[in-house]
Amino acid sequence: MNPSGGLRWHWRAWRSAALWSPTSAHIAHWLASVRPRSKRLLLLGPSAGWMLPTEWLLRFDSIDAMDIDPVAGWLFGLRHGPALKAAGIRWHYQTGDALAALPRLLTAHPRACVLLDNLLGQLRFHAKPWQDPMVFTSIQLADIKRQLQGREWGSVHDVLSGPAVGLLPEQNFPTAHHSVASQDTERQFEVTWLAGIKPQGEWLDHLTDQVFPAATPVQDIAWAFRPDYWHWLQAGWVQPLSESAEAVPDSAHGRLGWNQLPLI
């Protein structure tokens, strides 16, 4: 089952509103600093938009969204639809595999900016049993980045996840701003940042260390998915680059040697 879809997921998201509220606030703060030049948004994988701020969506003249979850569009409409309608914003929500449909969507919306909402961190789970998740994810990310060249686009996605005994919900969750740097610098940053939520046991690497081009400003955000199980999210926004400005890696590089566990 897709870990980010279905009625069980929506029930958990609704019940976890208070627990997730610090993370939602950090995402809203990050998005407030993102000022796309395009007034059209292509929103991929947003589910019901549980952690998306309506205020940011109101910046656009039109929004086209797609998620594989068949009930996500209806719930998105309940959460964000009234405000979008009152503001005169045209919006349309399709059910489907947003990444499989990416070439078609980009062709249909040539002037839209793109936000991948908690989507890329799930790529490793789409590998077939006989495929190496690291190689599969690396190939998929390289193809997605190739398709997005020349666009302004952003992503919020999982980096790592696992058991923790970190901060209580009412405390300030760890967050940090930095730029994508060299692998060694990133690893040093990871160790320091993770110490703030006191990780325990084995953590899952979501294999998303190749999402953003070098020097992209990013924000790292802690997410208490459950009080005892945390995710590290990374958010970044890419302005259009020439094809020669961004090198797409040919192979994947692991993070920190974290052991792999099934996502809960």
Sequence and secondary structure as in RCSB ss.txt:
>XXXX:A:sequence
MNPSGGLRWHWRAWRSAALWSPTSAHIAHWLASVRPRSKRLLLLGPSAGWMLPTEWLLRFDSIDAMDIDPVAGWL
FGLRHGPALKAAGIRWHYQTGDALAALPRLLTAHPRACVLLDNLLGQLRFHAKPWQDPMVFTSIQLADIKRQLQG
REWGSVHDVLSGPAVGLLPEQNFPTAHHSVASQDTERQFEVTWLAGIKPQGEWLDHLTDQVFPAATPVQDIAWAF
RPDYWHWLQAGWVQPLSESAEAVPDSAHGRLGWNQLPLI
>XXXX:A:secstr
  TT SHHHHHHHHHTHHHHHHHHHHHHHHHHH   S SEEEEES TT TT  HHHHTT SEEEEEES TTHHHH
HHHHHHHHHHHTT EEEEEES TTTTHHHHHHH TT EEEEES GGGGGGGS TTS HHHHHHHHHHHHHHHHTT
S EEEEEEEEEEEB    TTS   EEEEE   HHHHHHHHHHHHGGG B S  EE   TTSS TT EEEEEEEEE
ETTEEEEEEEEEE    TTT    SS    TT       
